Amino acid sequence: MCGIIGYIGNNNAYSILIQGLKKLEYRGYDSAGIALSNGNIKVFKCQGKVADLEVYSSNQDISGKAGIGHTRWATHGEPDDKNAHPHSSMEGDFILVHNGIIENFAELKADLLKNGFLFKSDTDSEVIVNLMEYYYRQGKSTSSETAVRLALSKTKGNFAVAVMCKNDKDQIIAARRGSPLVIGIASDAYFISSDVSPVVNQINSLIYLNENDVAIITKGSLTIKTLENAPAPFKISQSEITGLELEKGNFEHWMLKEIFEQPKIISDILHDRIVHDQTGIRLDGLNSVYSKLPEASRIIIIGCGTSWHAALIGEYLIEEYARIPVEVEYASEFRYRNPILKPTDIVLAISQSGETADTIAALQMAKNSGATILGICNVFASSIVRLTDAGLFTHAGIEIGVASTKAFTAQVTLLTLLAIKLGMDRGILSAEVSQKLIQELIQVPAKINSILDNHLDIRIIAEKYKSSVNALFLGRGTLFPVALEGALKLKEISYIHAEGYAAGEMKHGPIALVDNKIPIIVIAPKDMNYLKSVNNIHEIQARKGKIIGVITKGDTDLSSLITDNFEIPEADPLVTPLLAIIPLQLFSYYVASALGCDIDQPRNLAKSVTVE
Ligand code: M6R
């Protein structure tokens, strides 16, 4: 939540900052701002998107070879001009952009008010910048760097900050705790960014700042220390992503591009993890702890949102194919409910961003209890990757669309591989059965492609239902979490109220919603639950409900029975979740597109939820 960018070098900073903010806008987009240093420090900020900031700052002096920028997802204070970042301290000594939440801001603010400080915004961020000024003015020889460190040391909570000082105009100080921040290094410049996407094509190497580290950056120097002023060790690494992945190409939205990337991503995952003769699975990222897994008495999987849905599919698959008990919890509940955790537990966190605050806190709690903690993550060097004992990368490439698509199918693919591997290693699956399952997985990318080929048919159906006020998604077994995920996609990007339900639960309540208006999406492929799903369909039809079926290609019995169909290829139930979600992603996308919604940046949302 919130994106930070900074630049100091030989070029004009303005356009670099604006382009960077556009790439970070997926992290929050209710206001934007920049500060530029050129003799003095000028601040431009306004409510709205980066495009609005460009309009606001046009015809103004935007020169300067150092600057910081911010795109905001509001936590403290409305999304308006005064709460937009950068924030300046009362006398203008410091200018700051901040991502995160300062938990003790009320207490700090009360002290500052007593010391005569006045505030212009409702944000917690303004408290930090005023605290910096307080320390700076207290001691005659206090440097700007010392003031920044002292102020940040007094805060509780999370921050990533970039700070400029009126008296040190060619310096930017960056620091982090809990929220991500990277320093990009080019031959003639330094960059600061919330993630690598804005800087990847402009740098030679980068440093992921560690917790409580402070970077003092000038045009020609970089020093990294701890908040306590001790030298801090850091690792310079090469960026692991290519610029190519960051182009939208001919796609109208990132979300659509990411939906279409799924066959390739799954194919790459399978290529890397299935051994050459297709008789086994290698999950090298788990090697250091893997011996504990087949013997585990239980696995607890935690996550939020879409990652939680993937976790639920993991539960069904691991219990079915490996017969290890699995519990799935919302990280946000787990962290506050005093769960019984034992050192023998395996706790697996699933997270696209690796920065979700609730998931990090839940994982930390599990770590403290002595459990083995694992991760399935998409972002290298993210907080969760650094916290876990071992883990698997989804290698899905940066996901820009706020509504998660490719990360979900990548997570489910890894969980499917894990379930089969554990089943093999525990002697539950014979070599013959596991090879058949591996073959089923290998066919998934081609099968997804065949669904994507029909995207225009899905678009026609979506346009028919765009005026719906509510929608219900039903599924059984592993397709119940798919129903939840289908409903989440629709509500996130089209703002249509949608609910996912286990189909067997329909008659225990949701059936009351059935009328001749609400579309009911029933996921009913030809699997072991087929006849039960057909019963659901009859029950809905008896009440004049409109049904969209996700059905197996060639199932004329169902296609003739129901109003609209999304066909998926015939497949083993192991892989049906990976197929059934595709038409639901496209359906949501085309409904939102028909409604003219802001698909990649839906209202009120942000890509990574780094605050509670
Ligand atoms: O980065 P994470 O996977 O930890 O994020 C978890 C959720 O915030 C995320 O899945 C959210 O629900 C998405 N907007 C779903 O599309």
Residues whose N, C-alpha, C, O or C-beta is under 5 A from the ligand:
A	BS01	M6R	C304 G305 T306 S307 I350 S351 Q352 S353 G354 T356 V402 A403 S404 K607 V609
